[in-house]
Amino acid sequence: MERSSVDGATADEEDGDRAARGILRTDRSEDEGVEVTEGRGVVYQDQEKSRRKTGPTAPGGVVDEGQAERDESSAAPSASPTSLMDTCALSISSLSSASSSSSNYHHTDFFPSSSYSSVLSLTPPLPPSVELSAVLTDTRLTLDVYRGGAAALPLLWASVPGQLRGLQYLRLGSEDAAGLDGALGVVPHLTELRSLAVRGHCLYDSQGDPLPGLLTTLPSSVSSLSHLVHLDLSFNQLSCLPSSLLSIPTLSSLLLCYNRLSALPPDIGLLSSLTYLSLLGNELVSLPPSLGQLKALQTLDVSHNVLEHLPDEIGSLEELVRLDLSQNKLKWLPETMGCLLSLRELVIYSNDLRLIPHCLKKLPLLKIDVRDNPLGQPPTPPPLPPTPDQAETKIPELHLGFNQHSFCVSSAGCHVFLPGGAELLFPPGCLVRTTRLEWIEKRPERKWVWLEEHDILLSRPLELRPHGITFLKPVEVCVPYHRRKRKEVVVRRFDGQSWSTLPTDLRKGSESHSCHPGGRPARLACCSVSQFSWFMAVSRLVKDTCSVSPTGVMLVSSSDPGIKLHFPPDCTVQTRTITLQVLQVSESDVQALCGDPQARVSPLLCLSQTPNIHFLQPVKVQIPLPPGVTGHTVDHTCLHLLHGDPTAQTWTDITSQVSLCVTHLYAIFYIRHFSWYWLWYTTQHYVSGVARKVYQRLKQFKVQFLVLQRKADPSQVLLQCLPANKVEGRVQSLSEQYDGPQPSELCDLLEGEQFFAGFERGLDISTDRPDCVQGRLCFMFYSSLKNLKEVYICPAQGQERPVRGQVSYYRGEIPSNLPEEVVQKRKGNDNQWLATLPLRLPALNSDNSYITEEPQYPPLNLGDPESGYLTEANLLSISLQIGHDWRVIGINLGLSYQELDRIQYKHRDNLGALVLDMLFLWARSAGPGAVSKLVAAMMESGRRDLAEEIEDIVSIGRRKYSLSLRRLGLEAEGSSLVENPAVDEPSLGTDGCLTLE
């Protein structure tokens, strides 16, 4: 038996793929003998069975080109965990009497019966935009691409049973329990079915995780499906094989991948017509002897289980061509396997096999994959009990405070806990003598931080000194970080000249050393180093890498299994390293930016390679269609494939330059050059410009600025910039000690962008700071950090307290020579301005402390005695009746949204004070006709009751004044006032009261 590395792949493309590429590849001849593969490579397949694809992906998301590529154009099922997301491919190729090919399946034109397609509504459970013709043809019904779509089957059966009785192919999702139960009640009536798929993991939730299947059994009436030849129940919760399946003698393909099966029934041999059986990803400990009665079985996949041995009867499977036993606990193989004369491929990697049986030498055409087995090694002895010295050995712990920036480590080692959650683990023997070491957290400035595209800084740079020291054993450095969803966290190191990314292990910190309230341990990104330097934790897009040799390979994205790169044989002469990154894009952001409510985009592909040269053969790229778009409903004129230049930040529409093939769920195209690729579905014509705008927004964060003063000392000011979703919680946590204006309006900032905060209009910083340049504080925005500074302010030179100043935020470099009108209005040429917030420095009293009491408003009297007026007591009575209508009334009174937001923030816990502040603010600047404006505002706000009450109060005042004039004999002088019942125009006096002019 010959053992060698595999250096070629000969798996044929599917018929649909050949049609798309226009290429028919000639099969290569095989070498004689049994071939065994060790290490990472490609496993040959029997050329006579080249349409039968192989099993699970290799670690890291890499699948050999000779193995299965489970996409929508496949013609045989794959046993790969990542490729199993595409369903029912076998149902097309194995049903030769009912269907032509998988390509025809995905491109079949729909001709629904006009008698029902325009009448029957499937909403709910299907979306309103889904027409019946999109899911139902004469022989095929597809309901697994819509969440809860299985619930539509009972509706169809109740409305058009005659159309369903002829169904031969049915696909259902099993993520909705109620809809699934109803659908299973209908399935036994579809007696013409030849292919049935009831699967989980067809759809994803809002977090990007696949929805689990909820199927636990099948009704016994399923045995009435006498024509069924293909059944797929993968990704469900089956704990045992439904007994009803044993009564379907025609069944030839059975997929039970990723369920909870711990055993197979002893009478499984009744499935005499079975040719394909996949039990991948279950909990099988053993296989029953009756398995040997499946004389027609050609493919058996029991990988990713816990099998410890195989029955001798497995040698009776005379027609078996492919056997996958990988990822189990097998220690030996039975000698009867030498009777498997038809066997062409044996996959046994990742087991505990130490010997390949000699009986396999009798199979000259067999190819074997034996990676990750301890071949030739003696049995592993049991672990020795720890010696008394080892049992008592414990590394000492050292907990440092915020002011302890140095510590000593001896040859015995030490576990050092730094403030903030960081940990340093020095193993025994890493140092020869006791050494003093230092640590310091750096400000996240540009010189200490290096970020790639779409990277997020998760920690402050940690500097460990001295830099030149070398440890005899690796030291573990653990940096605390904030969790980032759907991205990977790595540690980056700066050695003084360049940055490098270190292999990173993520774990939780020690329970006894918590930097969070309540004892919750920190999340740590850990790496092993031999020298001290600068370290920081960074979140980046998940990187999937593989090496491409002349033999070809397939790379599957670990963040989205539907994204695959197929490298054919001879696509390169020299081995190159491929990197794939996937950026998910929000549908709502795209629609808002491009102005097209129908716009959809697929994930953005970032492809790179080393060396960066073109491929000799086209590389096949498969990506999911944009959400809500399927191959049955797609308008090809709205589908655009964009090529991005990461250096120039430009996008080019290359749809007309590539052959874009659309299946039911995926788009497939071929490229020779690696860059960025983005699939758009939109009615916009200038797609490249829209894509550039959307991409720029993807890198930006919506932020708000805070300026708060400490209540006990208003000269102490806190300045902070936070993402908008964190502002509310931050304000609430600071409300007991700080007060200030409402947070700023939303602004856009990039990760790592520089901005400045400047004190203006009579305010200045009272201390010299290294981060203060020309009176402005320098910030660097990092979305996961606090971006916080606290300073003391004082009046600018020549100013006296009290001072009503402001703080303005600017992006980029320090602005200079701002025009006066720009300073006041904040618009025009001042394109560096971000936001301005008011800031007040109160006066000092006799004991040199700040006067922090709120100023008392002057007595408020709208109008005067001659025209009738509203006193402060009248307004207090009215304010008690305004309640929650205060904001609408304030808007109708002419107050700005910013003023109302400030009032709401200031009195967020006191509705009465909030209403009074609104009324006083308006009254102090109301001007002539204030009472009339107040009445009109009440009417416009729907408070006619308050408007009539105000008019009654004013009318009573006028009558009282008229009577007083008559008693004093001054009626003639005031007759003009009495004859005119209208309310005169008041004006604001010098004392703040509104009086009549």
MORA-V78105 format. One record per run of one state. SS is the DSSP state (helix for helix, strand for strand, loop for the rest). FROM is the first residue (numbers start at 0). TO is the last residue. Records with the same first field share a line. If there is no record, write none. Layout:
# MORA-V78105
SS = FROM-TO, FROM-TO
This chain:
# MORA-V78105
loop = 0-0, 3-13, 21-33, 37-45, 49-56, 58-60, 63-81, 85-88, 93-100, 106-130, 134-134, 136-138, 142-149, 159-159, 164-167, 173-175, 187-193, 199-202, 204-208, 210-218, 224-228, 232-241, 247-251, 255-266, 270-274, 278-287, 293-297, 301-310, 316-320, 324-333, 339-343, 347-356, 362-365, 369-386, 392-395, 399-404, 409-412, 417-421, 426-433, 441-444, 448-454, 457-460, 465-468, 481-486, 494-497, 502-503, 508-515, 519-521, 531-532, 540-541, 548-551, 556-562, 567-574, 583-585, 594-598, 601-602, 610-617, 624-634, 645-648, 653-653, 657-659, 662-664, 671-674, 681-685, 698-698, 710-714, 734-736, 740-745, 750-752, 760-761, 765-770, 773-774, 780-786, 795-801, 811-818, 825-831, 841-842, 844-848, 850-860, 864-866, 870-870, 892-895, 906-909, 923-928, 940-942, 968-973, 979-984, 988-992, 996-996
strand = 1-2, 34-36, 57-57, 61-62, 135-135, 139-141, 168-172, 194-198, 203-203, 209-209, 229-231, 252-254, 275-277, 298-300, 321-323, 344-346, 366-368, 396-398, 405-408, 413-416, 422-425, 434-440, 455-456, 461-464, 469-480, 487-493, 498-501, 504-507, 522-530, 533-539, 542-547, 552-555, 563-566, 575-582, 599-600, 603-609, 618-623, 638-644, 649-652, 660-661, 665-670, 675-680, 699-709, 715-722, 737-739, 746-749, 753-759, 762-764, 771-772, 775-779, 787-794, 802-810, 832-840, 843-843, 849-849, 861-863, 867-869, 985-987, 993-995
helix = 14-20, 46-48, 82-84, 89-92, 101-105, 131-133, 150-158, 160-163, 176-186, 219-223, 242-246, 267-269, 288-292, 311-315, 334-338, 357-361, 387-391, 445-447, 516-518, 586-593, 635-637, 654-656, 686-697, 723-733, 819-824, 871-891, 896-905, 910-922, 929-939, 943-967, 974-978
